[in-house]
Amino acid sequence: MANIIIGSGPAGRLGSYELGKLGKEAILIEKNYIAGTCLNEGCMVICALSDISKFIDSNRRFNEYGFIKSQIEISYEKIVEKIIETQEFVRNINQMENESVGNQIIYGEAEIDGDNIKVNGESLEYDNLLIATGARPHIPDVKGNEYGLTNKDILKIDDIPDKINIIGGGIIACEIANIFSTLGSEVNVIVRSEFLKEIDSDIKKYMLNHILNNVNILEHTDISECGKNKVVLTNGEELEGIPFFATGRVPNSEIAEGFVDINPDKTIKVNEYMQTSRDNVYAAGDVTGGWQLTPVARMEGICAARNMANYPNKISYNSIPQSISLNTEVSFVENEKIKDVKTKTITMPSIAGPYSFWKILPGDTGLTKIEFDSENNRIKKINAISPSSVSDVAYLSYLMRIDSPLDKYSEFIEIHPSNDTNYKIIKSLWL
């Protein structure tokens, strides 16, 4: 009997690959496309479109400076065509990678039947099972919600919409707003409570003033109805534009209902070994809730796989770095283990370097804010806006996870030229 993995997103794909590397027989079952939401409907699609929005933003800036004179003609149809072509290429690589360690991949919809998995009319026994079925966009229960688009529909849009109404106030809503406002759409973001309420207030203020300044954000506002090209607010006001839902995600846990314990929010309940209420059944990725991030899903899938292969392994979620993919990246991390201590905060403009030199004159190079525990010599929280913030914060989050003292940061040498954010942070800590 083999180890069976249901779902080939980051959790399932990396979990099955880890099992193969450990010499264990693994069967990976996928209903649609290998690589899951990330490649096919989510973050990689956002990255592809964000690359284009960054180029458009730079072109606008260079035209304003007068040393480039150009007009950009955008073909959304061609953008979609090339994204799909790239997705197909990457899917082939992901499949070959899994098959290279001896794994079998079956395309079909799986059904759990006790100690067997039914797929394509066959019944397969398993030693261990990993459920990595991911999540899907949440659709609000409002009249006309069938007209609303989600991240699953971005590559189905025929052309750049003249107007778009994004319902939701989280990271996905923010990224979609940035992309389409840069592409030329008139964008409203309709937020039931507060826009990006988890983001530091100084960082959010900078984002609104310097990055999302062409986006109309309506906080403490809700909708009562959607139309094909409109939304109706609860106060009766109508806003023209395509409705787009960015209102959270729902776990695809139906496959496991009545089989393993399910949390009240419909996520699959797991312990620190990614083990469910059944000893030989594991779950990982978005279907378990928590941090719905690709790197975390990978980490969970690998953790589950090692336990399935009898290599005991626990999961830890401390100091998980995050980012928002905009025309200038926003990244942040917090060490949750540091609590109830007096901290010192340093706020500084980000330094210019690659992709930000031409932002010096208008003062758009970014902002970095760091909070540290001076008594215990540890970093507590970092928020950074700069083209290099993704790598900067990822590096610093690692040092936070291994509980490195601040003195060790001075041993870090950057590759120059870069934005030198780490260097400036390190230099400022002892001022």
VENZIKA-V176968 format. One record per residue. N is the residue number from 1. RES is the residue in three letters. PSI is psi as a letter, one per 30 degrees, with the letter a starting at -180 (none if undefined). Layout:
BEGIN
N_RES_PSI, N_RES_PSI
END
This chain:
BEGIN
1_MET_l, 2_ALA_l, 3_ASN_k, 4_ILE_k, 5_ILE_k, 6_ILE_j, 7_GLY_k, 8_SER_g, 9_GLY_a, 10_PRO_e, 11_ALA_e, 12_GLY_e, 13_ARG_e, 14_LEU_e, 15_GLY_e, 16_SER_e, 17_TYR_e, 18_GLU_e, 19_LEU_e, 20_GLY_e, 21_LYS_e, 22_LEU_g, 23_GLY_g, 24_LYS_k, 25_GLU_k, 26_ALA_k, 27_ILE_k, 28_LEU_k, 29_ILE_k, 30_GLU_k, 31_LYS_e, 32_ASN_c, 33_TYR_k, 34_ILE_k, 35_ALA_f, 36_GLY_a, 37_THR_e, 38_CYS_e, 39_LEU_e, 40_ASN_f, 41_GLU_f, 42_GLY_c, 43_CYS_e, 44_MET_e, 45_VAL_e, 46_ILE_e, 47_CYS_e, 48_ALA_e, 49_LEU_e, 50_SER_e, 51_ASP_e, 52_ILE_e, 53_SER_e, 54_LYS_e, 55_PHE_e, 56_ILE_e, 57_ASP_e, 58_SER_e, 59_ASN_e, 60_ARG_e, 61_ARG_e, 62_PHE_e, 63_ASN_e, 64_GLU_e, 65_TYR_f, 66_GLY_f, 67_PHE_f, 68_ILE_k, 69_LYS_j, 70_SER_l, 71_GLN_k, 72_ILE_k, 73_GLU_j, 74_ILE_k, 75_SER_j, 76_TYR_e, 77_GLU_e, 78_LYS_e, 79_ILE_e, 80_VAL_e, 81_GLU_e, 82_LYS_e, 83_ILE_e, 84_ILE_e, 85_GLU_e, 86_THR_e, 87_GLN_e, 88_GLU_e, 89_PHE_e, 90_VAL_e, 91_ARG_e, 92_ASN_e, 93_ILE_e, 94_ASN_e, 95_GLN_e, 96_MET_e, 97_GLU_e, 98_ASN_e, 99_GLU_f, 100_SER_f, 101_VAL_g, 102_GLY_g, 103_ASN_k, 104_GLN_k, 105_ILE_k, 106_ILE_k, 107_TYR_j, 108_GLY_l, 109_GLU_k, 110_ALA_l, 111_GLU_k, 112_ILE_k, 113_ASP_i, 114_GLY_c, 115_ASP_g, 116_ASN_l, 117_ILE_k, 118_LYS_k, 119_VAL_k, 120_ASN_h, 121_GLY_f, 122_GLU_l, 123_SER_k, 124_LEU_k, 125_GLU_l, 126_TYR_k, 127_ASP_e, 128_ASN_l, 129_LEU_k, 130_LEU_j, 131_ILE_j, 132_ALA_h, 133_THR_g, 134_GLY_a, 135_ALA_l, 136_ARG_l, 137_PRO_k, 138_HIS_k, 139_ILE_j, 140_PRO_k, 141_ASP_i, 142_VAL_l, 143_LYS_k, 144_GLY_g, 145_ASN_f, 146_GLU_f, 147_TYR_f, 148_GLY_k, 149_LEU_l, 150_THR_a, 151_ASN_f, 152_LYS_f, 153_ASP_g, 154_ILE_e, 155_LEU_g, 156_LYS_f, 157_ILE_k, 158_ASP_e, 159_ASP_l, 160_ILE_k, 161_PRO_k, 162_ASP_e, 163_LYS_k, 164_ILE_k, 165_ASN_j, 166_ILE_k, 167_ILE_j, 168_GLY_l, 169_GLY_g, 170_GLY_a, 171_ILE_e, 172_ILE_e, 173_ALA_e, 174_CYS_e, 175_GLU_e, 176_ILE_e, 177_ALA_e, 178_ASN_e, 179_ILE_e, 180_PHE_f, 181_SER_e, 182_THR_e, 183_LEU_f, 184_GLY_g, 185_SER_l, 186_GLU_j, 187_VAL_k, 188_ASN_k, 189_VAL_j, 190_ILE_j, 191_VAL_k, 192_ARG_e, 193_SER_c, 194_GLU_k, 195_PHE_k, 196_LEU_h, 197_LYS_f, 198_GLU_f, 199_ILE_k, 200_ASP_k, 201_SER_e, 202_ASP_e, 203_ILE_e, 204_LYS_e, 205_LYS_e, 206_TYR_e, 207_MET_e, 208_LEU_e, 209_ASN_f, 210_HIS_f, 211_ILE_e, 212_LEU_h, 213_ASN_f, 214_ASN_g, 215_VAL_k, 216_ASN_j, 217_ILE_k, 218_LEU_j, 219_GLU_l, 220_HIS_h, 221_THR_k, 222_ASP_l, 223_ILE_l, 224_SER_f, 225_GLU_k, 226_CYS_k, 227_GLY_a, 228_LYS_e, 229_ASN_h, 230_LYS_l, 231_VAL_l, 232_VAL_k, 233_LEU_l, 234_THR_f, 235_ASN_g, 236_GLY_f, 237_GLU_k, 238_GLU_k, 239_LEU_k, 240_GLU_k, 241_GLY_l, 242_ILE_k, 243_PRO_k, 244_PHE_j, 245_PHE_k, 246_ALA_i, 247_THR_h, 248_GLY_a, 249_ARG_l, 250_VAL_k, 251_PRO_k, 252_ASN_i, 253_SER_g, 254_GLU_e, 255_ILE_f, 256_ALA_f, 257_GLU_k, 258_GLY_f, 259_PHE_e, 260_VAL_l, 261_ASP_k, 262_ILE_k, 263_ASN_l, 264_PRO_f, 265_ASP_g, 266_LYS_g, 267_THR_l, 268_ILE_k, 269_LYS_k, 270_VAL_l, 271_ASN_a, 272_GLU_f, 273_TYR_g, 274_MET_g, 275_GLN_k, 276_THR_a, 277_SER_f, 278_ARG_k, 279_ASP_e, 280_ASN_g, 281_VAL_k, 282_TYR_l, 283_ALA_k, 284_ALA_l, 285_GLY_a, 286_ASP_f, 287_VAL_f, 288_THR_f, 289_GLY_a, 290_GLY_b, 291_TRP_j, 292_GLN_i, 293_LEU_k, 294_THR_e, 295_PRO_e, 296_VAL_e, 297_ALA_e, 298_ARG_e, 299_MET_e, 300_GLU_e, 301_GLY_e, 302_ILE_e, 303_CYS_e, 304_ALA_e, 305_ALA_e, 306_ARG_e, 307_ASN_e, 308_MET_f, 309_ALA_g, 310_ASN_h, 311_TYR_j, 312_PRO_k, 313_ASN_k, 314_LYS_l, 315_ILE_k, 316_SER_k, 317_TYR_g, 318_ASN_k, 319_SER_h, 320_ILE_j, 321_PRO_k, 322_GLN_l, 323_SER_l, 324_ILE_k, 325_SER_j, 326_LEU_a, 327_ASN_f, 328_THR_k, 329_GLU_k, 330_VAL_k, 331_SER_l, 332_PHE_l, 333_VAL_l, 334_GLU_k, 335_ASN_j, 336_GLU_f, 337_LYS_f, 338_ILE_j, 339_LYS_l, 340_ASP_h, 341_VAL_l, 342_LYS_k, 343_THR_l, 344_LYS_k, 345_THR_k, 346_ILE_k, 347_THR_k, 348_MET_l, 349_PRO_k, 350_SER_k, 351_ILE_k, 352_ALA_k, 353_GLY_a, 354_PRO_k, 355_TYR_g, 356_SER_f, 357_PHE_e, 358_TRP_g, 359_LYS_g, 360_ILE_e, 361_LEU_e, 362_PRO_g, 363_GLY_h, 364_ASP_g, 365_THR_f, 366_GLY_a, 367_LEU_k, 368_THR_k, 369_LYS_k, 370_ILE_k, 371_GLU_k, 372_PHE_l, 373_ASP_j, 374_SER_f, 375_GLU_e, 376_ASN_g, 377_ASN_h, 378_ARG_k, 379_ILE_k, 380_LYS_e, 381_LYS_k, 382_ILE_k, 383_ASN_k, 384_ALA_k, 385_ILE_j, 386_SER_l, 387_PRO_f, 388_SER_g, 389_SER_e, 390_VAL_e, 391_SER_e, 392_ASP_e, 393_VAL_e, 394_ALA_e, 395_TYR_e, 396_LEU_e, 397_SER_e, 398_TYR_e, 399_LEU_e, 400_MET_e, 401_ARG_e, 402_ILE_g, 403_ASP_h, 404_SER_k, 405_PRO_l, 406_LEU_e, 407_ASP_e, 408_LYS_f, 409_TYR_f, 410_SER_f, 411_GLU_f, 412_PHE_k, 413_ILE_k, 414_GLU_l, 415_ILE_k, 416_HIS_k, 417_PRO_k, 418_SER_a, 419_ASN_f, 420_ASP_g, 421_THR_e, 422_ASN_e, 423_TYR_e, 424_LYS_e, 425_ILE_e, 426_ILE_e, 427_LYS_e, 428_SER_f, 429_LEU_f, 430_TRP_g, 431_LEU_none
END
